[in-house]
């Protein structure tokens, strides 16, 4: 990796501001004028120029003293006046707010019964960093609202007041400040004026590679969350010379590099661009140094005594302790486990793969010992898991109900006494239920495992059958019992009279074909694959029912004791019915015991003594009426409908007292509970039509499948029970699946009496269909060659995708917090279940807009708010961590130990993965490395920040359009390393490829996109988003508008990064979405950032009161269903780019000062100077070390004045250099 030469900053001199100096400055504030006058008069030979320079230095020192006093403390923030006022007359004045003042501490500790007091933030204002003619004017919050005219009492420090420059927003760049006279009013010795400028609100132009510099594809992926530079060269055509930052030492050198003698393009951007900008790794929210998570997450041995307790102890949580684990508080151990996933990923130069069966035997079909089964909970769900388990999930579990008839094959089924004699004139109707499972890999790596199992319990439906040939009342079952309706459990002989009979069936999913089951299950990144029970070539119903046949029956389900549906008779596989990719619809689990023995009289043919059994023979010319409705097996069941995702240790075939013995294998359990036994209002496709009852009529002869028939043309599909992750164009989708319906969770109970199905991870619907395999008619959609299904926007090729990566799996050690934004950090089983919670911030329908938690006893947590509040300000990733080989992206030549990384870092020979991390000061690389390696893990995580700084931090209180554009375009022209999916027949290959993005800016959520930003059909959600320069500019303008609106309401900027990122509970602005998300949404109508995609992939949301049970904030359910989907841009996408540089305060400041000498009221000499000062980790009183907790400080100087400012550079300016 190319490393930019470090521009050594002049050491200058250190202004060590001790308490005595601060006392002196206080004296100066009261009586400096007289003191200076006396001093100057004592030197009778001093020239006017010397006096002017002395006054300029005096102004500089006063400015530095004010800066130390107000911005030395960690909890102080800085912002321009334009960020807190609508159209201030002095937009460039820098204001300071300090939330940490004793007795006026603002930072809100999240809780469940209040909201932040945003209106009180203005009380923390500490002043404007400008000189004023009247002593206290700078302490008035409204001071910059009025422009300061140029006159005898004011002076220009930036620009030319007579010929002012305008920035790209048409704002005057001139800065005028008030003069302060020195000496007695009658004998003035001159005066001074000064202003401080926050360099962090500007785009740094002095580092980074050229845009066309080659980047190793592996490192391109690893460093994508840490862009190497700002793209200031793309802000305007005349700035193209800024493309090469190597020679840009200052704005003056940048101006010299322009292809013109006109320096206006640089001169007019004093407030937009900068050099020499560094930021400290300090916590603005609570003070102190940030904690380096690379140091603690890198340790392999969790039993190490040097590890912080929070990482070792699974009972330690990321959110505040008042939020319970039972409600989903994130564990540090889960966070760490996700970080370390790269150690088990292979295929760095091509297709990344995670082989589950190599690292955890829980995924094997059979294992040697049950102790290797990594269960989260015997029940199959966990609200706060301690590890992230990369398991496939169910995209859809569809039970297709159909009717078919077969010839009678038992004597009693032959009706010989009716007017029409002989079995050839009769047939037996069978209810068929085909279980089709669409398995989905939600991750951006291939998953390899040894099969999986799905067990389904008690589908909440009931059936009624009527022989219309004998009249409309010829029900198969007595209507006195549930109206003649019966559940699947009651259609087995052993349970025919049991009103609470249960039924379960199990599928074993593996790769293979219709004749053989494979030995593994592979799902490519984001792959959607359809599985159904395999039906061997040549299968017939005759072979299934032949008692002397070679093949044992698998699909004829008639007796509970035989455990049909849970074993595969063909191979004696007791783990379940073998299912393989594809949709094989000619068989299906079939039941003929549709009635009861001694069945309801009107359904019997006359004069037939053997016609009273539970199976029913019907004349071929008679019609069968089939009815199905939502119905719960038993309202007394704790789990009314249940789907288990299982491993393969225990066969789990016994059914005792309604409970399966598969607890040893249970990985995840999804439970659905309803109010009473009638869930029509919850799950019916059309609850108002016939009270949710689906009715169809068939002639027996039309659906007669002869014993030798090898087709499925006679089966008549009439209904489907579908448990599904939602697609955004599905007519029944009534929420925003990629915001509020995360289905990649550790199981859970979906209790519709508490939370309606609109806000649950899985929807459950009973639908009427007319086809087995035509999606247009409700049938199963499957790509015939590859057996893939469609997901995303739709379940059809026209709008759906066969690859839909949802979550990022690390391929290298994290380089910044941005690596976690597209990860699954809210995978607990309790609602609310949020997609991509970190970095994004949207109000959830289940939580009132003015709260971050809701509920009594059990609470629902706003995971986005709590994650952002907990992580952004207190933690960072230095990426100073071992780079091992043979895992993730890393190859042999990438390998570096922690010692090597530190040595390279301090020697400035090679950057860590986080290329924005730089040493704060010069020191022998070997000595500094040894010093750091001598610390234990906890010490290193807490102290590393005192040695390091962030290069080019960006204060998001900035209102500079050019700076925002340069920051957001950091990835412009970036070639994105991805993979290409090639399908040849039934075979799929994946190879590495580079996707060019000339003249556009890519925003990627996954490590290796499967296609470009312009995908073909079937891959619509497998690529990434790009923005044009015009869209970036419109977005930046919208962001600045939101910054101004928020600042105007509060009279203050955000006091922490977490506050900037988060929505604002209880506020009149940004209550339902974060600032950046609001900016995206509001500009979308004109800039078309997401509009085209939303219109293509969405439907209007409409739901019912029953399905919206538990909703507390219905407003956020309005909008379009495709919000947050992969083809759209979200706040989190922007935060990925901003993550390594984001701040709400400056640490590097530029001070300009003016001095003048006067005689008899006439100015005889003028002088201007400029200094750059840098806050450093050391406190003003160095007896306390930089890593001291703010609450533990003893020195009054450190408590009051914080960390020291050092003078980095100083120069005199001529008037034409302003």
Protein Blocks (a to p, Z undefined) as FASTA:
>chain_A
ZZdddddddfkjaddddfklmmmmmmmmmmmmmmmmmmmmmmmmbcfklmmmmmmmmmmm
mmmmmmmmmmmpmkbccddfklmccbdcblmbccdddfkbghiafbdcddfkbccdfklm
mmmpgbjcdddfblklmmpmklmmpccdddfkbccfedjfklccddfkopafbdcddddd
edjfklcgbdcddddddfklpccfkgccdfklccdfklmmmmmmmcfbdcfklmpmklmm
mmpmmlmmbfklmmmmpgcfblklmmmmmmmgcchiacddddfkngpadddfklmmmpmb
lmbmkbcfklmmmmbcfbdfkbcfknopacfklmmmmmmmmmmcghklmccdddfklmom
klpmbdfbfklpccfbfnopafbdcbdcdddddfbdcddddddddddfbfklpcfkbmbe
cjklgccdddddddddddddfbfbdcddehiadddehiabddddddfknojklcfbdfkg
gnhpacfklmpfklmmmmkbccdddddddeddfkbccfbdcddehiacdddddddehiaf
klmmmmkbmbdcfklcfbfklogoiacfklopakbccddedjdfknopcdfblbcehiaf
klpcehiaklmbfbdcddfkbccddddddddfblkbmblbdcddddfkbgolacgehiac
klmmmmbdcddddehjblklmmgmblmggnhpacddddfklmcccfklcbfklpccfbdc
ddddddfklmklccdfklmmcfbbgejaddfklmcfklgfbdcdddddfbfklmknopac
ddfklopacehjbccfklmcfbdcfbdcdfbdcfbfklmmmpcfblcfbdcddehkgopa
cddfkbcfkbcbecehiacddfklmmmmmmmmmgccehpacddehiajbcfklpccfklm
mmmmmnopaccfblmbccfbdcdfklmmmmmmmpcfklmmmmmmmmgccehiacfkbcbf
klmmmmmmmmgoiacdddddddehjbccddddddddehiacddfbfbdcbdfbdcehilm
mmccdddfklmmmmmmmmmmmmmmmmmmnopacfbfklmmpccehiaghklbcfklmmmm
mmmmmnommlmmmmmmgccddddfklmgoiablmlmgccfkgoiakbccfklmmmmmmmm
gccbdfbdcddddddddeehiafbdcdddddddddfbdfblmbcfklcfklpmblklmmn
opadddfbdcdddfklZZ
